[in-house]
């Protein structure tokens, strides 16, 4: 399939959809962006799984004020699984915190039982994370019987990307892997602030001075350049779910895109989608 890709897409691909931007099959996936529709892609997948969506809106309204004049202060969309053990929040309009200098768009969480008021783990994704990788993680989350129980070794996470041609870091071969172009990385290490589990033990540093350990992934065009996107998984996220994300992220199968990221379009291989 990759043999059909071309580095420079034609401005007039064959058989375009009338009234819509031309579509292309694009690779590599980790630089393909989110097509400008990260919410729709994930929300549609969750609807297909039977998850319920709730819109939470908070704002200010004075007496006799028209609804169109209401000032919305915070707004988020919450998607909840049928068993209420797992949920996903679209938090981008809701004053999210930042990850790698980028606002968090999706937060995915799970708990062991419905009586627990807190999530036992959470995963966070900024805009331009490929929607396919987020939805594949959610498909795996929906399918698992116990969403808070680890079922595989953490080594399987790196194995997933190594199997797709990524390289182990020479200095940290058991915890870090990267795309051969060095534009994307997957790492197991201390998680950033605010990436926390419900377990209060992760709020304190260990005897070695390190905080909780979890998986992170990100893309950058050069060392020290601004991140294109970032994803972070709290310490309690089961490794098999991270592996599902990593497998999809590193897949060599092209993805369909109508919006090519300005920052990476010169590095993409594209073929008209006919």
KEKE-3310 file (N, C-alpha, C; in steps of 0.2 Angstrom, whole numbers, plus 5000, padded with zeros to 4 digits):
npx = (5004:5010:5018:5010:5010:5014:5026:5022:5006:4994:4986:4974:4967:4961:4944:4937:4928:4913:4910:4918:4934:4948:4953:4966:4976:4987:5004:5018:5008:5010:5013:5003:4993:4977:4967:4959:4947:4946:4938:4925:4929:4933:4921:4911:4916:4914:4900:4896:4900:4890:4891:4886:4883:4885:4882:4890:4887:4892:4888:4885:4870:4859:4844:4830:4838:4843:4844:4854:4863:4869:4883:4895:4904:4911:4913:4910:4911:4905:4907:4901:4903:4892:4893:4897:4910:4920:4926:4926:4932:4929:4938:4944:4936:4935:4944:4957:4971:4989:4999:5015:5016:5005:4987:4976:4965:4957:4952:4954:4947:4946:4938:4938:4926:4908:4905:4916:4921:4931:4943:4953:4964:4970:4971:4979:4977:4983:4977:4980:4985:4984:4968:4965:4973:4969:4956:4958:4964:4952:4943:4950:4949:4935:4933:4939:4937:4940:4944:4954:4964:4980:4987:4997:5015:5025:5034:5028:5023:5034:5038:5027:5029:5042:5040:5034:5045:5051:5064:5074:5080:5097:5103:5093:5086:5076:5066:5063:5058:5059:5054:5061:5065:5067:5057:5046:5042:5042:5040:5044:5043:5045:5030:5023:5018:5002:4997:4990:4986:4971:4976:4983:4997:5004:5006:5017:5034:5046:5058:5069:5068:5060:5045:5028:5028:5025:5018:5023:5020:5026:5027:5040:5048:5061:5075:5071:5062:5045:5032:5022:5012:5006:5005:5000:5000:4994:5001:4994:4988:4983:4995:4992:4982:4990:4998:4989:4987:5000:5002:4993:4997:5010:5008:5010:5000:4992:4982:4966:4965:4959:4964:4979:4993:5001:5014:5020:5017:5026:5034:5026:5019:5009:4994:4981:4964:4954)
npy = (4994:5006:5008:5015:5028:5046:5059:5072:5079:5080:5095:5093:5080:5064:5061:5069:5073:5082:5098:5096:5097:5090:5073:5063:5049:5046:5046:5046:5040:5046:5059:5064:5072:5077:5079:5090:5086:5080:5078:5074:5062:5053:5054:5049:5036:5032:5033:5023:5012:5012:5021:5034:5051:5067:5084:5097:5112:5128:5144:5162:5171:5185:5191:5191:5190:5186:5169:5168:5178:5173:5171:5159:5150:5139:5123:5106:5090:5074:5057:5042:5025:5010:5003:5012:5012:5017:5032:5046:5063:5077:5090:5102:5114:5118:5125:5118:5110:5111:5101:5098:5111:5112:5112:5101:5090:5078:5068:5052:5040:5028:5017:5006:5001:5006:5013:5020:5037:5043:5043:5029:5029:5040:5046:5057:5068:5079:5091:5086:5074:5058:5054:5040:5033:5036:5032:5018:5015:5017:5008:4996:4998:4998:4985:4977:4968:4971:4987:4993:4984:4978:4968:4963:4963:4978:4978:4975:4986:4994:4984:4984:4996:4994:4983:4989:4995:5005:5012:5007:5017:5020:5022:5020:5007:4999:5007:5018:5022:5026:5034:5031:5043:5051:5059:5056:5050:5037:5034:5028:5034:5046:5054:5070:5084:5084:5074:5061:5047:5040:5034:5038:5037:5040:5053:5057:5058:5044:5035:5037:5049:5051:5053:5046:5034:5033:5031:5040:5050:5058:5071:5079:5090:5093:5091:5099:5108:5115:5105:5094:5087:5079:5065:5058:5046:5041:5033:5021:5017:5003:4992:4986:4994:5005:4999:4997:5009:5013:5004:5007:5021:5019:5012:5007:5009:5019:5034:5042:5059:5076:5088:5093:5095:5110:5111:5099:5094:5094:5083:5072:5058:5056:5051:5053:5050:5040)
npz = (5000:5003:4992:4984:4987:4986:4987:4985:4984:4971:4966:4961:4963:4957:4954:4965:4980:4977:4983:4994:5003:4994:4996:5004:5004:5017:5025:5035:5049:5061:5059:5053:5058:5065:5056:5058:5064:5077:5088:5082:5076:5087:5095:5086:5085:5099:5100:5091:5099:5109:5119:5130:5128:5136:5137:5146:5152:5158:5163:5162:5165:5163:5170:5159:5148:5131:5125:5115:5119:5130:5141:5140:5151:5154:5146:5142:5135:5139:5138:5142:5146:5144:5156:5165:5170:5163:5154:5143:5140:5131:5133:5128:5125:5138:5147:5147:5155:5151:5140:5137:5132:5124:5123:5132:5124:5123:5137:5144:5155:5169:5181:5194:5200:5201:5212:5216:5217:5210:5196:5192:5184:5171:5154:5143:5129:5116:5104:5087:5089:5081:5076:5074:5083:5095:5095:5093:5105:5113:5108:5113:5126:5128:5126:5136:5150:5163:5167:5174:5177:5174:5161:5153:5150:5152:5143:5131:5126:5120:5111:5102:5094:5089:5081:5071:5064:5072:5082:5095:5109:5110:5123:5132:5130:5134:5138:5130:5113:5096:5081:5065:5059:5069:5073:5081:5097:5110:5127:5143:5159:5172:5175:5169:5179:5186:5179:5186:5196:5205:5216:5231:5234:5223:5223:5231:5231:5227:5236:5229:5224:5213:5204:5201:5188:5171:5154:5140:5124:5110:5097:5087:5076:5077:5088:5103:5097:5096:5102:5091:5094:5109:5121:5136:5149:5164:5179:5182:5170:5161:5153:5141:5135:5132:5123:5113:5108:5105:5095:5084:5082:5077:5065:5048:5039:5028:5032:5030:5025:5024:5028:5028:5039:5041:5046:5044:5031:5021:5024:5022:5014:5001:4993:4981:4986:4979)
capx = (5000:5014:5021:5006:5010:5018:5028:5019:5000:4992:4981:4967:4966:4955:4937:4936:4921:4911:4908:4922:4941:4951:4955:4972:4979:4993:5008:5017:5002:5012:5014:4997:4988:4970:4962:4954:4941:4948:4932:4921:4931:4932:4914:4908:4918:4911:4893:4896:4901:4885:4892:4881:4886:4882:4885:4889:4888:4891:4889:4881:4864:4856:4837:4827:4843:4841:4849:4860:4868:4872:4890:4897:4911:4915:4909:4913:4906:4907:4905:4901:4902:4886:4894:4899:4917:4925:4923:4930:4929:4932:4940:4947:4933:4934:4950:4961:4978:4993:5004:5020:5014:4999:4981:4974:4959:4953:4955:4951:4948:4942:4938:4937:4919:4904:4905:4922:4920:4937:4946:4960:4969:4968:4976:4978:4979:4982:4976:4984:4986:4980:4962:4965:4977:4964:4950:4960:4964:4946:4941:4953:4946:4928:4933:4942:4932:4942:4948:4959:4969:4986:4986:5003:5021:5026:5039:5024:5022:5039:5038:5022:5032:5048:5037:5033:5051:5054:5071:5076:5085:5104:5105:5088:5083:5070:5061:5062:5059:5058:5053:5068:5066:5068:5052:5041:5045:5038:5045:5042:5047:5042:5025:5022:5013:4994:4996:4990:4981:4968:4980:4987:5004:5008:5007:5023:5040:5049:5065:5075:5067:5056:5038:5025:5031:5020:5020:5022:5022:5025:5031:5043:5052:5068:5076:5070:5057:5039:5029:5017:5006:5008:5000:5003:4997:4996:5005:4989:4985:4986:5000:4989:4979:4995:5001:4984:4988:5006:5002:4990:5001:5016:5006:5012:4995:4990:4976:4963:4965:4958:4967:4986:4996:5006:5021:5023:5015:5032:5037:5021:5018:5001:4991:4974:4960:4949)
capy = (5000:5012:5010:5020:5035:5051:5064:5079:5078:5084:5099:5091:5072:5061:5059:5072:5074:5088:5102:5095:5097:5084:5068:5059:5043:5050:5043:5042:5042:5050:5066:5066:5076:5074:5081:5095:5084:5075:5077:5070:5055:5050:5054:5044:5029:5030:5032:5016:5007:5013:5026:5039:5058:5072:5090:5101:5119:5132:5151:5167:5174:5190:5191:5193:5190:5181:5163:5169:5182:5170:5170:5152:5151:5132:5118:5100:5084:5068:5051:5037:5018:5008:5000:5018:5011:5021:5038:5051:5070:5082:5096:5107:5121:5118:5128:5112:5112:5110:5096:5099:5117:5111:5111:5094:5090:5072:5064:5046:5038:5022:5016:4998:5000:5012:5016:5025:5043:5045:5038:5026:5031:5044:5047:5064:5068:5085:5091:5083:5066:5055:5051:5033:5030:5037:5027:5011:5014:5017:5001:4991:5000:4996:4977:4974:4966:4975:4992:4995:4978:4976:4961:4962:4966:4984:4977:4974:4993:4995:4979:4986:5000:4990:4978:4993:4998:5010:5010:5007:5021:5016:5023:5018:5003:4996:5012:5023:5020:5032:5033:5031:5050:5054:5064:5054:5046:5034:5034:5026:5038:5050:5058:5077:5086:5084:5067:5058:5042:5041:5031:5044:5035:5043:5060:5058:5055:5038:5036:5039:5056:5051:5053:5041:5032:5031:5031:5047:5050:5065:5072:5086:5090:5093:5091:5106:5111:5114:5098:5094:5084:5075:5061:5056:5040:5040:5027:5016:5014:4996:4992:4983:4999:5009:4996:4998:5016:5013:5000:5011:5027:5017:5008:5010:5009:5026:5036:5047:5066:5081:5093:5092:5099:5115:5110:5092:5092:5093:5077:5067:5054:5057:5048:5055:5045:5039)
capz = (5000:5004:4986:4980:4990:4982:4991:4983:4982:4966:4968:4958:4963:4953:4958:4971:4982:4976:4989:5000:5001:4991:5001:5002:5009:5020:5029:5041:5053:5067:5057:5048:5062:5067:5050:5060:5067:5082:5092:5078:5075:5093:5097:5082:5087:5105:5099:5089:5104:5113:5125:5131:5128:5140:5137:5152:5150:5163:5161:5166:5161:5167:5169:5152:5143:5126:5125:5111:5122:5136:5141:5142:5154:5154:5143:5140:5133:5143:5135:5147:5144:5147:5163:5169:5173:5159:5151:5139:5141:5127:5138:5124:5127:5146:5150:5149:5157:5145:5140:5132:5129:5120:5127:5132:5120:5126:5143:5145:5162:5171:5188:5195:5202:5200:5219:5217:5214:5207:5191:5195:5179:5165:5148:5140:5122:5114:5097:5082:5090:5076:5079:5074:5088:5101:5094:5094:5112:5116:5106:5117:5133:5129:5125:5141:5156:5169:5163:5178:5178:5169:5158:5149:5152:5149:5137:5125:5123:5115:5106:5097:5089:5086:5076:5065:5062:5076:5084:5102:5110:5112:5130:5136:5125:5137:5140:5125:5106:5092:5073:5062:5057:5075:5074:5086:5103:5115:5133:5150:5164:5177:5171:5171:5185:5185:5177:5192:5197:5211:5221:5234:5234:5217:5225:5234:5228:5230:5240:5224:5222:5207:5205:5197:5181:5166:5147:5136:5117:5107:5090:5086:5070:5078:5096:5106:5093:5099:5101:5086:5098:5115:5124:5142:5152:5171:5181:5182:5164:5159:5147:5135:5132:5129:5117:5108:5106:5101:5088:5080:5081:5073:5060:5042:5035:5027:5034:5026:5027:5020:5030:5029:5044:5038:5049:5042:5025:5016:5026:5021:5008:5000:4987:4980:4988:4973)
cpx = (5004:5017:5016:5006:5015:5020:5024:5012:4998:4986:4974:4967:4960:4949:4936:4929:4919:4909:4913:4929:4943:4953:4961:4973:4986:4997:5014:5011:5004:5013:5008:4992:4981:4965:4957:4948:4942:4942:4927:4923:4931:4925:4910:4909:4914:4903:4892:4896:4895:4886:4888:4885:4882:4886:4884:4891:4887:4892:4886:4876:4861:4848:4835:4833:4842:4846:4855:4865:4871:4879:4892:4904:4915:4910:4913:4908:4909:4904:4906:4899:4896:4887:4896:4906:4922:4922:4928:4927:4933:4932:4943:4943:4933:4940:4955:4968:4982:4998:5009:5019:5008:4993:4979:4967:4954:4957:4951:4952:4944:4943:4936:4929:4915:4903:4910:4920:4926:4940:4952:4965:4966:4973:4974:4981:4978:4979:4981:4987:4982:4974:4962:4968:4972:4959:4952:4961:4957:4942:4943:4950:4939:4928:4935:4937:4934:4947:4953:4965:4974:4986:4992:5009:5022:5031:5035:5023:5027:5039:5033:5025:5038:5046:5035:5039:5054:5060:5071:5081:5091:5105:5099:5083:5077:5064:5059:5063:5057:5057:5060:5070:5067:5062:5046:5044:5040:5042:5041:5046:5043:5037:5025:5018:5006:4992:4996:4984:4977:4972:4984:4994:5008:5009:5013:5029:5043:5055:5070:5073:5062:5049:5035:5028:5025:5023:5019:5024:5022:5029:5034:5047:5059:5069:5075:5065:5050:5036:5023:5011:5009:5003:5003:4998:4999:4998:5000:4986:4987:4990:4997:4985:4984:4998:4996:4985:4995:5006:4999:4994:5007:5014:5008:5006:4993:4983:4973:4963:4963:4961:4974:4989:5001:5013:5024:5021:5021:5035:5032:5021:5011:5000:4983:4969:4954:4943)
cpy = (5006:5013:5014:5027:5039:5056:5071:5078:5082:5089:5097:5083:5070:5060:5062:5072:5081:5092:5101:5095:5090:5079:5065:5054:5046:5045:5047:5044:5047:5057:5068:5070:5073:5076:5086:5093:5078:5073:5072:5063:5051:5049:5049:5037:5027:5029:5025:5011:5008:5017:5031:5046:5063:5078:5094:5108:5124:5140:5156:5170:5179:5189:5194:5193:5184:5175:5164:5174:5179:5169:5163:5152:5144:5127:5112:5095:5078:5062:5046:5030:5015:5005:5006:5017:5015:5027:5042:5058:5074:5089:5102:5114:5122:5121:5122:5115:5110:5105:5097:5106:5117:5110:5104:5094:5084:5070:5058:5043:5032:5021:5008:4997:5006:5016:5021:5031:5046:5040:5035:5027:5036:5044:5053:5064:5076:5085:5089:5076:5063:5052:5043:5030:5031:5033:5020:5010:5013:5010:4996:4992:4997:4988:4974:4973:4970:4981:4995:4990:4978:4969:4959:4965:4973:4984:4977:4981:4995:4990:4981:4991:4998:4986:4982:4997:5004:5008:5011:5013:5018:5017:5020:5013:4999:5001:5017:5020:5026:5030:5034:5038:5054:5060:5063:5050:5043:5032:5032:5030:5042:5055:5065:5078:5086:5078:5062:5052:5044:5038:5037:5043:5039:5050:5062:5055:5049:5040:5038:5046:5057:5050:5047:5040:5030:5032:5038:5046:5057:5065:5079:5085:5090:5093:5098:5110:5111:5108:5099:5092:5080:5071:5058:5051:5040:5033:5021:5013:5008:4996:4990:4989:5004:5006:4996:5004:5016:5009:5004:5017:5025:5013:5011:5011:5017:5028:5042:5054:5070:5087:5091:5097:5104:5113:5104:5090:5091:5086:5071:5064:5054:5054:5050:5049:5045:5034)
cpz = (5000:4997:4982:4982:4986:4987:4991:4980:4976:4968:4965:4958:4960:4957:4964:4973:4981:4982:4995:4998:4998:4997:4999:5007:5011:5025:5030:5045:5058:5066:5053:5052:5063:5062:5052:5063:5072:5086:5088:5077:5081:5095:5093:5084:5094:5104:5096:5094:5110:5119:5125:5131:5132:5139:5143:5150:5156:5161:5165:5161:5165:5166:5162:5147:5137:5126:5121:5114:5129:5136:5144:5145:5153:5150:5141:5138:5136:5139:5140:5144:5147:5154:5168:5172:5169:5155:5147:5139:5135:5131:5134:5126:5134:5149:5152:5152:5150:5146:5135:5128:5125:5125:5126:5128:5123:5132:5144:5152:5163:5178:5189:5197:5202:5207:5220:5214:5210:5201:5194:5190:5174:5160:5145:5133:5119:5107:5092:5083:5084:5079:5079:5080:5095:5101:5095:5101:5115:5114:5111:5124:5134:5129:5131:5147:5162:5167:5168:5180:5173:5167:5155:5152:5149:5143:5130:5122:5118:5109:5100:5092:5086:5081:5070:5062:5066:5079:5092:5103:5113:5119:5134:5132:5128:5139:5135:5118:5102:5084:5070:5060:5063:5077:5079:5091:5107:5121:5139:5155:5168:5173:5173:5177:5182:5182:5182:5192:5204:5217:5225:5235:5228:5218:5228:5230:5231:5234:5235:5222:5216:5209:5202:5190:5177:5159:5144:5129:5115:5100:5090:5080:5071:5086:5098:5102:5097:5097:5095:5090:5104:5118:5131:5146:5159:5173:5181:5176:5162:5153:5141:5131:5129:5123:5112:5104:5102:5095:5083:5077:5076:5067:5053:5037:5034:5030:5030:5029:5022:5022:5032:5034:5040:5040:5046:5035:5020:5018:5025:5014:5007:4993:4986:4982:4983:4975)
residu = (UNK:UNK:UNK:UNK:UNK:UNK:UNK:UNK:UNK:UNK:UNK:UNK:UNK:UNK:UNK:UNK:UNK:UNK:UNK:UNK:UNK:UNK:UNK:UNK:UNK:UNK:UNK:UNK:UNK:UNK:UNK:UNK:UNK:UNK:UNK:UNK:UNK:UNK:UNK:UNK:UNK:UNK:UNK:UNK:UNK:UNK:UNK:UNK:UNK:UNK:UNK:UNK:UNK:UNK:UNK:UNK:UNK:UNK:UNK:UNK:UNK:UNK:UNK:UNK:UNK:UNK:UNK:UNK:UNK:UNK:UNK:UNK:UNK:UNK:UNK:UNK:UNK:UNK:UNK:UNK:UNK:UNK:UNK:UNK:UNK:UNK:UNK:UNK:UNK:UNK:UNK:UNK:UNK:UNK:UNK:UNK:UNK:UNK:UNK:UNK:UNK:UNK:UNK:UNK:UNK:UNK:UNK:UNK:UNK:UNK:UNK:UNK:UNK:UNK:UNK:UNK:UNK:UNK:UNK:UNK:UNK:UNK:UNK:UNK:UNK:UNK:UNK:UNK:UNK:UNK:UNK:UNK:UNK:UNK:UNK:UNK:UNK:UNK:UNK:UNK:UNK:UNK:UNK:UNK:UNK:UNK:UNK:UNK:UNK:UNK:UNK:UNK:UNK:UNK:UNK:UNK:UNK:UNK:UNK:UNK:UNK:UNK:UNK:UNK:UNK:UNK:UNK:UNK:UNK:UNK:UNK:UNK:UNK:UNK:UNK:UNK:UNK:UNK:UNK:UNK:UNK:UNK:UNK:UNK:UNK:UNK:UNK:UNK:UNK:UNK:UNK:UNK:UNK:UNK:UNK:UNK:UNK:UNK:UNK:UNK:UNK:UNK:UNK:UNK:UNK:UNK:UNK:UNK:UNK:UNK:UNK:UNK:UNK:UNK:UNK:UNK:UNK:UNK:UNK:UNK:UNK:UNK:UNK:UNK:UNK:UNK:UNK:UNK:UNK:UNK:UNK:UNK:UNK:UNK:UNK:UNK:UNK:UNK:UNK:UNK:UNK:UNK:UNK:UNK:UNK:UNK:UNK:UNK:UNK:UNK:UNK:UNK:UNK:UNK:UNK:UNK:UNK:UNK:UNK:UNK:UNK:UNK:UNK:UNK:UNK:UNK:UNK:UNK:UNK:UNK:UNK:UNK:UNK:UNK)
# end
